[in-house]
Amino acid sequence: MLEAILHGFVLAFGLILPLGAQNVFVFNQGAAQPTLWRAAPVVLTAAACDALLILLAVLGVSLVVLTVAWLKTVLYVIGVCFLLYMGYLTWSSRPSLDNGEKASFSAKKQMMFAASVSLLNPHAILDTIGVIGTSSLSYAGAEKWGFTIACILVSCLWFFGLSVAGRIMGKLDRSGSLLRSLNIVSALIMWGVAAYMASQLYFA
């Protein structure tokens, strides 16, 4: 049981660590929101989406994405469109101080964007299926659930930590210049992922 839990922790951490649109967006909102509590929607949504993908991968349901060609194509197209749109909004954002608060996304927009970068990223889904889903086949019963819960817990802690790190940066960045630079980097990453996904779709 302990081996399965440790395996889940290490595996999930290795998958979630690389810089991507999801991580950048959570960090960005942690920095942009006036309080840590106001960044809760993006943290909870990202964690919930990751938990859903992990559960679907472990249960084998998400294998449908790999077997239904048209569904995979639709997922790629939607993902590219969302990332292009999100990149545009992030690039256009102009952080500024107004009565001590920085401009930030509303709770609804945070949740919509967090869900889109989590659920409409085919590579994230395929990584979850290919790595976590496949690794879970080594376990059964309580061990499988221990492995699954460990993976989900890593996501929750990681996104909360990202928002805290972003909030610290937001407090240090009183002028908004660092946050503006982060917005630019975020937009470029989103557009880069969208371009890569589009190329995969074109050459598929």
C-alpha positions in Angstrom: 0.0 0.0 0.0 2.8 2.4 1.0 4.7 1.6 -2.2 1.6 2.4 -4.3 1.1 5.8 -2.5 4.7 6.8 -2.9 4.6 5.8 -6.6 1.5 8.0 -7.1 3.2 11.0 -5.3 6.4 10.7 -7.3 4.7 10.1 -10.7 2.1 12.8 -10.3 4.7 15.3 -9.2 6.9 14.5 -12.2 4.0 15.0 -14.6 2.7 18.3 -13.1 6.1 20.0 -12.6 6.9 21.1 -16.2 5.9 24.6 -17.0 2.7 24.7 -19.1 -0.4 26.7 -19.7 -2.2 25.3 -16.7 0.6 26.0 -14.2 1.3 29.4 -15.6 -2.4 30.5 -15.4 -2.8 29.4 -11.8 0.4 31.2 -10.8 -0.6 34.3 -12.8 -4.0 34.5 -11.0 -2.3 34.0 -7.6 -0.2 37.0 -8.4 -3.1 39.1 -9.9 -5.8 38.6 -7.3 -5.9 41.1 -4.4 -6.1 38.3 -1.8 -5.2 34.6 -1.8 -8.9 33.8 -1.1 -9.9 35.5 -4.4 -7.6 33.0 -6.3 -9.5 30.0 -4.8 -11.7 29.5 -7.9 -8.8 28.9 -10.2 -7.1 26.5 -7.7 -10.3 24.5 -7.0 -11.2 24.3 -10.7 -7.7 23.2 -11.8 -7.5 20.6 -9.0 -11.0 19.3 -9.7 -10.3 19.0 -13.4 -7.1 17.1 -12.7 -8.8 14.8 -10.3 -11.5 14.1 -12.9 -8.9 13.3 -15.6 -6.9 11.0 -13.2 -10.1 9.1 -12.1 -11.1 8.7 -15.8 -7.6 7.4 -16.6 -7.5 5.0 -13.8 -11.0 3.7 -14.5 -10.2 3.4 -18.2 -13.0 5.6 -19.4 -10.8 8.1 -21.0 -9.4 5.5 -23.5 -12.4 6.5 -25.7 -10.4 9.6 -26.7 -7.7 7.4 -28.2 -10.1 5.1 -30.0 -12.6 7.6 -31.5 -10.7 9.5 -34.2 -13.3 12.3 -34.8 -13.6 12.9 -31.0 -9.8 13.4 -30.8 -9.9 15.8 -33.7 -12.7 17.8 -32.2 -10.9 18.0 -28.9 -7.8 19.3 -30.6 -9.7 22.0 -32.6 -11.5 23.2 -29.5 -8.3 23.2 -27.5 -6.4 25.3 -30.1 -9.2 27.9 -30.3 -9.4 28.2 -26.5 -5.7 28.6 -26.1 -5.5 31.2 -28.8 -8.4 33.2 -27.2 -6.9 32.9 -23.7 -3.5 33.9 -24.9 -5.0 37.0 -26.5 -6.8 38.0 -23.3 -3.7 37.4 -21.2 -1.5 39.4 -23.5 -4.0 42.2 -23.5 -4.2 42.3 -19.7 -2.7 45.4 -18.2 -2.0 45.0 -14.5 -2.3 48.2 -12.6 -2.8 49.5 -9.0 -6.2 50.8 -8.2 -6.9 51.6 -4.6 -4.3 49.0 -3.7 -5.7 46.2 -5.8 -4.4 44.8 -9.1 -6.7 44.2 -12.1 -7.7 40.5 -12.0 -10.1 38.0 -13.5 -13.5 37.4 -12.0 -14.3 34.1 -10.3 -16.4 32.9 -13.3 -13.6 33.8 -15.8 -11.0 32.1 -13.6 -13.1 28.9 -13.5 -13.8 28.9 -17.3 -10.1 29.5 -18.2 -8.8 26.9 -15.6 -11.2 24.3 -16.9 -10.3 25.0 -20.5 -6.5 24.7 -20.0 -7.1 21.5 -18.0 -9.8 19.7 -20.0 -9.1 21.0 -23.5 -5.5 20.2 -23.7 -5.2 16.9 -25.6 -1.6 16.3 -24.6 -2.4 16.6 -20.9 -5.2 14.1 -21.4 -3.0 11.7 -23.3 -0.2 12.0 -20.7 -2.7 11.2 -18.0 -4.0 8.2 -19.9 -0.6 7.0 -21.0 1.3 7.4 -17.8 -1.1 7.5 -14.8 -3.7 5.2 -16.4 -1.1 2.7 -17.5 0.8 2.8 -14.2 -2.4 2.2 -12.2 -2.7 -1.2 -14.0 0.0 -2.5 -11.7 -2.3 -2.2 -8.7 -5.7 -3.5 -7.6 -8.2 -2.8 -4.8 -6.9 -0.6 -1.9 -3.5 -0.2 -3.5 -5.1 1.2 -6.7 -7.1 3.7 -4.7 -4.1 4.6 -2.7 -2.2 5.3 -5.9 -5.1 7.3 -7.3 -5.7 9.4 -4.2 -1.9 10.2 -4.0 -1.9 11.5 -7.6 -5.0 13.7 -6.9 -3.5 15.0 -3.6 -0.3 16.1 -5.4 -2.4 18.1 -7.9 -4.3 19.8 -5.1 -1.2 20.7 -3.1 0.7 21.8 -6.2 -2.0 24.3 -7.4 -2.4 25.7 -3.9 1.4 26.2 -3.7 1.5 27.9 -7.1 -1.2 30.3 -6.0 0.7 31.1 -2.8 3.9 31.6 -4.8 2.1 33.9 -7.2 0.5 35.9 -4.3 4.0 36.4 -2.8 5.2 37.7 -6.1 2.1 39.9 -6.4 2.9 41.6 -3.1 6.5 42.2 -4.1 5.5 43.6 -7.5 3.8 46.9 -6.4 4.3 48.5 -9.8 2.7 45.6 -11.8 5.7 45.3 -14.2 6.6 41.8 -13.1 3.0 40.7 -13.5 2.9 42.3 -16.9 6.0 40.3 -17.9 4.4 37.1 -16.6 1.3 37.8 -18.7 3.5 38.1 -21.8 5.2 34.8 -21.0 1.9 33.2 -20.2 0.4 34.3 -23.5 3.5 33.1 -25.5 3.3 29.7 -23.8 -0.4 29.3 -24.6 0.1 30.3 -28.2 3.1 28.0 -28.4 1.0 25.1 -27.1 -1.8 26.0 -29.5 0.6 26.1 -32.5 2.1 22.7 -31.5 -1.4 21.2 -31.2 -2.4 22.7 -34.6 0.7 21.1 -36.2 -0.1 17.8 -34.6 -3.6 18.0 -36.0 -2.4 19.0 -39.5 0.2 16.3 -39.8 -1.9 13.6 -38.2 
